[in-house]
Every structure is written in C-alpha cells, then in structure tokens.
C-alpha cells in the first residue's frame, strides 16, 4: 500500500512538472548537446523549456509545436534558441478520430442497432489489408518530411536577406526538429499592451523596416514560391459582397452600386506579386530584446507583398489612428525603395491606403455580423481575437471613413457607405 502511495505522489509531481515545463521529451540535454556547446565544446548542464503561445485556428491539429529553450553551460554562459517540431501524422490521426466518431443520428439510435453497426464495422476492418494504414502513414510522413526540408531551404534564403526570420542553427531531417536563433517568448500583441507610446512606435517602426528589407530582397525566393490565395479582383468582389450583404446589410441595389464604385480598389490586384508571410498579424510575431520576428517561416507564398503591412498595421489589437497608419505606410515605403532596384515597381502610398480601405471594409462586415450574433455578449473580445477591444467596430468604421474621404477617386463609394458607417461610429 505504501508503494502505491509513493507511485501516486511521484506521478502527481511528474504531471505538475510537465505542466510547468512543457516540451517534447526529445528536447533534452543529451540531444541538444549536439548543436549547443560552450567555448570548450561542452553541452548544456541545464535547460529551461517554454512552449510558445502561437496563434492556431480552433480545432486545427497541432501539427507544429514551437519552443523557446534557454540553455546554461558549465562555464556560466547562456544561450537561447527557438525550436520547431513537426508531427507529420497529427492531421492524419485527427481525421481518423473524426471519421470513427458516431454521427448525431447514430448516437440517437437504439443501443442494439448501434452495437450491431459497431460489430459490422469491426468485421469490415478485419477484412482490410492490415498494412494499409502503415503504408498510408509512411507515405504521409515522407511527404511531410519533403515539405519541411523545402521550408528549411527557404528559411536559409529568407534569413540571409533580412531579419524578419531567425537564422538557422540546425535541422534534424529524421526527427523534423529545426533549431534557430531565439525569437523570444512573448508574442508581439501581448508585448504591445505593456509598452508606452514611444516604445510602441519604435518597435513597430523597426518591424516595418525589417519587413520592407525582406520584401525588397526576396525576388529570387518569391520566384520559386507557390501562389497562395491570390489577391485578385474576383476574390475582392466576393469578399466585399459578403461584407456589404451579411455584415452591413445593405440592399441589393446599393451593394451593386458599391461594387461598381470600388473600381480603384480592384486595381490593387495588379500590383506586382512578391513574397508574402503566412501570418503577418500582430499574432504572427514574437519579441526578443525589443525586436519582433516571425516564428513561422512555413507557408510562405507568392502574392501582393504589401498585404503583410496592411495585416499588421490595420489590426485592431494595435489600436492605431488613421494618422499613425499613414505614418507606418510611409516608413515601410521609404525603406522598401532603399532595398529595391531603381527600375522595379513599388507600391505607392495611395495603393497602401486603398489596400487598407479594402481590408477595413471587409473587417467592418465581419465585426458587424459578430456583434449581432449570439456569442457577442459572452465573448471577451470581438471575433474572439485576443486584445481586440470591444470598440473595434466603431474604431474601424471611423478609420474607414477617414481613408475614403482622403481619396477623390472613391467619392462615389464614400457617398454610398457614409450613412451606414457613421451609424456604427
């Protein structure tokens, strides 16, 4: 009996330790000693592992995990690194679990019928090739490994051309573990809430300049990237229609007039395509020593690069004014021109403001629809996005009006939208 109590206590202690020190068991001192050494070539004597709070869609499989590791060495030196681990079968396992769950209809059937169906399913599975699942897993693992290797090659190029991404330290192709310079432990949107106005401006300006350098020097990388969900006129029209119809609840005739008046916005789809980040919002960066970096170098794609700036600057978590948005756009463009060939086409301030109008018009629709929904009362923030203030709809609508008023070519669109936008302000 005493032995059982001892085992129980040890188990509780281990669980508590694991909760407070999350991490993959492979990230131990022996493994990391291959890549992290002090001046005398010795591995770390102590590790502190922190799982990064990355932004992930609800219900999505945790196929990638990110950690910050602080290593201490015998000579009292320290080193911090970031680690990405890819679990290639996570998505496949989730699909299998969902496939095996009973549907709502099955759950309401009589127990006898359910048992008969289960017996039939078991019998059918026994007749299947027992090696089929293993073959599928091998195929999926090989495909994921090839994908991760391509991403690491892209990281090598991306980190040389700028500092948006951390530099590569090592990549373990067998375990799909990638070690880079540390991006920090705190997410950009969390850090932003703790800073004063001067510190915020400095950090944002530095990030915008880093993004501009990355965009300006990544033409070769963009050429080999796959196209993503493209910024094109058809997609813009569909997004605007949904926003004006479901969100702002305009009449059909007014929607058609607004779509016709939005011609200058569609012209932004003709901007030169370049490299674009997977997540350029404030939730897509971590901060270390006052400098923000993207933790996710996967899923880089070819699209209008300037959308990275819009996604960051116009996010409600930052709470920027119209004047601050324009200042940010200008800072980005100035740095972009410094790092782009003289003959290369670059977007203008008018282009960025029109991209912002498009982004904010779609966002207003989503915010208005959410505010009318049943979840708005109990939600901590609009659209359940961290650090978005309760006044997001009013603020975005107000900025949208200001951007529209500054663009003479969008006067007709302003006249159509002004009444409903002012009602939201």
Rosetta blueprint (number, residue, H / E / L):
1 X L
2 X H
3 X H
4 X H
5 X H
6 X H
7 X H
8 X H
9 X H
10 X H
11 X H
12 X H
13 X H
14 X H
15 X H
16 X H
17 X H
18 X H
19 X H
20 X H
21 X L
22 X L
23 X L
24 X L
25 X L
26 X L
27 X L
28 X L
29 X H
30 X H
31 X H
32 X H
33 X L
34 X L
35 X L
36 X L
37 X L
38 X L
39 X L
40 X L
41 X L
42 X L
43 X L
44 X L
45 X L
46 X E
47 X E
48 X E
49 X E
50 X E
51 X E
52 X L
53 X L
54 X L
55 X L
56 X L
57 X L
58 X L
59 X L
60 X L
61 X L
62 X L
63 X L
64 X E
65 X E
66 X E
67 X E
68 X E
69 X E
70 X E
71 X E
72 X E
73 X L
74 X L
75 X L
76 X L
77 X L
78 X E
79 X E
80 X E
81 X E
82 X E
83 X E
84 X E
85 X E
86 X E
87 X L
88 X L
89 X L
90 X H
91 X H
92 X H
93 X H
94 X H
95 X H
96 X H
97 X H
98 X H
99 X H
100 X H
101 X L
102 X L
103 X L
104 X H
105 X H
106 X H
107 X H
108 X L
109 X L
110 X L
111 X H
112 X H
113 X H
114 X H
115 X H
116 X H
117 X H
118 X H
119 X H
120 X H
121 X H
122 X H
123 X H
124 X H
125 X H
126 X H
127 X H
128 X L
129 X L
130 X L
131 X L
132 X H
133 X H
134 X H
135 X H
136 X H
137 X H
138 X H
139 X H
140 X H
141 X H
142 X H
143 X H
144 X H
145 X H
146 X H
147 X H
148 X H
149 X H
150 X H
151 X H
152 X H
153 X H
154 X H
155 X H
156 X H
157 X H
158 X H
159 X H
160 X H
161 X L
162 X L
163 X L
164 X L
165 X E
166 X L
167 X L
168 X E
169 X E
170 X E
171 X E
172 X E
173 X L
174 X L
175 X L
176 X L
177 X E
178 X E
179 X E
180 X E
181 X E
182 X L
183 X L
184 X L
185 X L
186 X E
187 X E
188 X H
189 X H
190 X H
191 X H
192 X H
193 X H
194 X H
195 X L
196 X L
197 X H
198 X H
199 X H
200 X H
201 X H
202 X H
203 X H
204 X H
205 X H
206 X H
207 X H
208 X H
209 X H
210 X H
211 X H
212 X H
213 X H
214 X H
215 X H
216 X H
217 X L
218 X L
219 X H
220 X H
221 X H
222 X H
223 X H
224 X H
225 X L
226 X L
227 X E
228 X L
229 X L
230 X L
231 X L
232 X L
233 X H
234 X H
235 X H
236 X H
237 X H
238 X H
239 X H
240 X H
241 X H
242 X H
243 X H
244 X H
245 X H
246 X H
247 X H
248 X L
249 X L
250 X L
251 X L
252 X H
253 X H
254 X H
255 X H
256 X H
257 X H
258 X H
259 X H
260 X H
261 X H
262 X L
263 X H
264 X H
265 X H
266 X H
267 X H
268 X H
269 X H
270 X H
271 X L
272 X L
273 X E
274 X E
275 X E
276 X E
277 X L
278 X L
279 X L
280 X L
281 X L
282 X H
283 X H
284 X H
285 X E
286 X E
287 X E
288 X E
289 X L
290 X L
291 X E
292 X E
293 X E
294 X E
295 X L
296 X L
297 X L
298 X L
299 X L
300 X L
301 X E
302 X E
303 X E
304 X E
305 X L
306 X L
307 X H
308 X H
309 X H
310 X H
311 X H
312 X H
313 X H
314 X L
315 X L
316 X L
317 X L
318 X L
319 X L
320 X L
321 X L
322 X H
323 X H
324 X H
325 X H
326 X H
327 X H
328 X H
329 X H
330 X H
331 X H
332 X H
333 X H
334 X H
335 X H
336 X H
337 X H
338 X H
339 X L
340 X L
341 X L
342 X L
343 X L
344 X L
345 X L
346 X L
347 X L
348 X L
349 X H
350 X H
351 X H
352 X H
353 X H
354 X H
355 X H
356 X H
357 X H
358 X H
359 X H
360 X H
361 X H
362 X H
363 X H
364 X H
365 X H
366 X H
367 X H
368 X H
369 X H
370 X H
371 X H
372 X H
373 X L
374 X L
375 X L
376 X L
377 X L
378 X L
379 X L
380 X L
381 X L
382 X H
383 X H
384 X H
385 X L
386 X L
387 X L
388 X L
389 X L
390 X L
391 X L
392 X H
393 X H
394 X H
395 X H
396 X H
397 X H
398 X H
399 X H
400 X H
401 X H
402 X H
403 X H
404 X H
405 X H
406 X L
407 X L
408 X H
409 X H
410 X H
411 X H
412 X H
413 X H
414 X H
415 X H
416 X H
417 X H
418 X H
419 X H
420 X H
421 X H
422 X H
423 X H
424 X H
425 X L
